[in-house]
Amino acid sequence: MRLAVNVPQQGAGEAVEEAERLGYEIAFVPEGYRSDAASLLGYIAARTTRIHLAAGVFQMPGRTPVMTAMTTAMLDGLSGGRFRIGLGSANAHVMEGWHGAPFDRPLGRTREYVAILRAALAGKPVVHLGEHFRIPLPGGRGEPFRLPGRLINPDIPIYLAAVGPRALELAGEIADGWFGVFCSPDRITEALGRIRAGAARSGRGLAGFEVIPSVPIVVGADPAVCADAIRNYVARFVSLGDRAHNFYYAFLEKSGHGAAAATIWQRFRDGDLDGAAAAVPFDFLDATALLGPPDRIADRLAAYAAAGVTTIALSPFAADPQQRLEALRVAAAASAALSPLTTKERHVH
């Protein structure tokens, strides 16, 4: 199991440089309330030489497939062929509220998006007349897009973010990897069953398929105290938009915390952000994050590796930037103890 880092906005350069020094495989850059991923990816491409870079993840409703191909080509060049693509269909709150697009049939939209993106990256003229994308516009005056020149890396992997069972199957069918959130080791095992089903539908196995959960990490003596650092993060996801169409609300509910999900959502709506965070169950936080002292972190990393994770993307949570860097060091030391391979050998493999 390789290590990756979810790059924070504050102290991004220092975090990714330390991750590269420690032998981390990939630096993922998220998109959220304050930042796009492409800008920060370009910045960290200039500050690194070896670590791979990935969107974690690009919001598909915010970019056309052709724009994602253009951004990919630029980042492939800036990074010397180190870029990887992460894509997500977002959710109804983001798609309709932020981007003004209907959140209907996201699986079909994702399937077409990936097909168009792959065609564009292969240097083919982009012609696609589907249900969701019609390129070029019939009757329009434009010519098909064609990416000029060649990519440094002609086989850029595409990872799909997925939560629901059908989305997991789609990732297994058309993507090179799955990017997951709020994943316990048990959740990884469950998700892999769906991913395998999708891969079987396309007539392929999972050889080379990446299983990449995004996992918070907080190092400290008391796991319960560590958990407080990520309560707001979880509460924001659970409170997004209409709870009837919120994947994360439904996921917490299915995890056996339906009453807590309802409390979090209502308190957030009432403006009680601290109360919403306080209602996130410790059991859920502990199951889906790395919390506590180094030996406990090591045990949890071993559990993720045993569940079938190929790369674990760690999000260090701490107010102090130095504490975030220390969390990356603790994870690197624990990971090295799990494997006889050296840091350099882990990167090569």
N, C-alpha and C positions, 0 to 999 in steps of 0.2 A: 504494500500500500504506500503510495507516494503522498507527499504533502503539497498542499497549495494554500495560498493566502487570499482572503478577500480583503482587498486594499481599502483602508479607511480614507475618507476625504482629507482629514487632518493628519498631517505627517505622512502622506502617501509615499513620498520619495524615500524617506528614511525606512519606512516599513518594507517596501519592496526591495530596497538595497540589502537590508538585513536578511530578508527571506532568501534572496539570491545567494548571499554569502553562506547561509545555512544549508543550501542545497535543495530548497523548495522547487518543485517542478513547474508550477503555474501560478501566476498572479491574476486573480479574477477581479474585475472592476464592475461593481453593481451600478444600476440606474435607479434613482429614487426621487425623493421630493426635491432635492437641491442640485442634482448633477446628472449630466449625461455621461455615458461610459467612454465615448470616443475621445473626448478631450483629454481625460485623465490617462487613457491608454497611450495616446501620443506622447504625453509628458513622461510617463514611466518607461516608454520605449527608449527615450533618449538617455535615461539614467541607468539602464541595465544592458547587459551583453549576452546573457545566457538564459535566464528564466523565461519560460513561455508566458505569453500574455493572452488574456481572454476576456470577452464581455461576459459579465455574470449577473444579468443578461441584458442584451438589447431588447427593448420593448418593440415588438413587431408592429403594433398599431401606430407607433410614432415614426416609422420609416417605411418607405416602399422597399420591395425586395431589391430593386436596382440600386437604390441609395445604399442599402446594406452591402451590396457587392462593391460599390465604389469605395465605401469606407473600409471594407476588408482589404481591397487592393492597396489602399494607402497605408494601412497599418501593417500589412504584409511587407511593404517596402521599407517603412520606417523601422521595423523591428528586425529586418534581415530574415524574414521567413518564420518568425516566432509566434505569429498571431493565430488564435483559435476563436471560433464563433460560438457564442452562447445566445440562444434565442428564447423568448418567452411571449406567450400570447397575452400576458398581463391578466386583467380581470375586468368585470363589468364596470367597477368603480373607475379604474384608470382609463379604459378604452372609451367609455361613453362620457365620463366626467372630464377627463383631461384632453382627449384627442377628438371627441365629437364623432366617434364612429360607433355603429351598433355592434354590440357584443353577441353576435349570432353565429352559430356553427363554427366555433373557434377551431375545431379539429380539421374541418375541411379547409379553412383559411390557412392553417399552419401547413398542411400538406402541400397546397399550391405554392405557398411562400417559399418553402424549402426547395421545391422543384425548380422554381424560377431562379432562385439564388444559385443552385448548383449549375444550371445552364449558363448563367452569366459568368460565374467563376471559371467555367470551362472554356470561355471565350466564344460561345455560340451567340448568334443573334437571338435576342430575347423576344420570342413570339409565344404568347400564352393567352388562350381564350377560354377561361374557366368561369366558374360561378362567382368567384370572388375577385379575380384579377383578369383584366382584359388589356393586354399589352401587345402591340400598340393599340390605342383606342380605335375600334372599327369606325371607318369613315373619317378618322382624324388625319392630320397633315404631317405627323411625325414618322420618322423611320425607326426600325427596331434598334434598341441599344445593343452595342457590342463592346465588351471591355477590351481596350487596346493593349497590346503587349502581353507579356507572360508574368504570372505570379512567381515569386521566389519559391514558395511552397505550393506546388500544384495540387496537393491533397490536404487542404485545410479542413480539419474536423469541424463538424457542426454538432453542438450539444443542445438538447431541448430541455427546458425547464418543464416539469410536469408534476401534478399533484393527484388528480383523479385517475381511476383505473384505465379509462379509455385513452387518456393522454399518455399514460405510461406505455400502453401498448403501441401507440403511434410512435413514441420515441424509439422503442425497440424495432419498429418496422422501417423507419426512414432516417434515423439519426445515427451519429457515431458515438453518442453518449447521452447520459441523463444527468441533469443538474437538479438536485432535490433540496427542499427546505424542511425544517422541523422533522428530521429523520432520526429515529432511534435505530439501533442495530436490528431490532425486530421489524421495524418498518422497512428497512433495506431488504430483508429477506422476503417480505410480502410483495414489495414493489418489483423485485427481480422475477417473481412468478409472472406478473403482468408483462414485463419487458420481454421475457422469453417467448410468451405467447405472440406478441407482436413481431418478434424476429422470425418466429416460425412461419408466420403468415407471408413474410417476404422471402422465405426459402433460405434464410441464413441463420447462422448461430450467433453467439455473443463473443466469439473470439475477437479481441481488440476493442470491444465495446467498453466505454468508460462509465463507471458508476461513481458519481461525484456528489455526495451530500455536502451542503453548506452547513457548517456546525460552529456555533459560538464557543469560545474558550475563555474562561476566566480562572486565573490561578490564585489560590489563597488557602488559608488554613481551614476555613469553614465553608463547605459547599452551599449551605443555606445563605450565607452572606454573599458569596460569589453570584448566586442566582439573582440577587437584587439588581445586578448590573445589566441584565438582559430582559427584565420584566417589561420595560417600556417598548422595547423592540418587538416582543411577541404581541403585546396588547395592541399595537398599531395595526399589525396584520389582521388580527382577529376582528378589529373594529372597522375595517374598510367597507364603506358603502352599505348597501342593503345586505343584511345578514343572510337572507334567503338565497343570495347569489354570490356569497363569499366562500371561496374554497377553503380558506384557513379557518373560518368559523366552523364550517362543516367538519373539517379534519379534527379540530379540538373536540367537537361534539362526539365524533366517532371514536375518539380515543378514550371515551368514558368521562369526559368533563363537560357535559352539556350545560349543567347549571352554571359552571364557571364561565363558559363562553357567553351565556346570556347576560351574566353580571358584568363582564368586561365590556360587552357591546353597549349595554345601557349606560353604564357609568361614563364611558367615552362620549356617548351622545349627550349626556348631561353636563359635559365639560369637566368632569372629575377625572382628570388624566392619571393622577396619583392613585386614586381608588381603583381605576381600571387595571393599572399595573399590579397593584397589590392583590388583585383577584386571580392572577395567573397562577395556577397550581404549581407548587414546587416539584411535584412528581413529574409533571410534563416537562418542566425546564430541565430537570436532572436527566430525564430520558433522552433529550434531544440536544444536549450540550455537554461540553467537557468542563466540569466544575470541580474545584478543590485543589489539593496539594499535588505535587508532581507524580507520586506513586499512583494516585487515583486517576490522574490524567492518562498515565501509561496503561492502566487496566482498561479504561474506556476505549483508548485507541486500539488495543488488541481486540476488543469486542467488535469494533467496526471492521477491522481487517478480516476477522473470522466470518463476518456476515456477507462479505463479497465486495466491499468497497475497494475500488482501484486507486482512487485519489480522493483524499478528504480535504475540503476547502475550509480552512479555519478562519473564523472572524474573531480577532482578539478584542474583547470589550474591557475598557478601563479608561478612567478619566485622564490618567497620566500616560503620555506617549511612551515613556520608558517602561511602564508596566505592560503595555501592549507588545513591545519588542521582547520583553522577558517571557511573555506567554509563547511567542513564536520559538524562543530558544528552548523552553521547557518541552514543547511538543517535538522539536527536532531531536532532542536528547532521548525522549521516550521512544520515538520512532526508530532511532538508530539501535536502541536496545532490543527492539522487536525483531530486527533483521540482521543477519551476519554481513550484509553488504555495506560497504562504506558509502558515504554521502556521494562521492564521485561516481561509484558504480551504480547507485540507485538512479542517478540522473541518466546515465548511459542506457540503462535498461528501461 
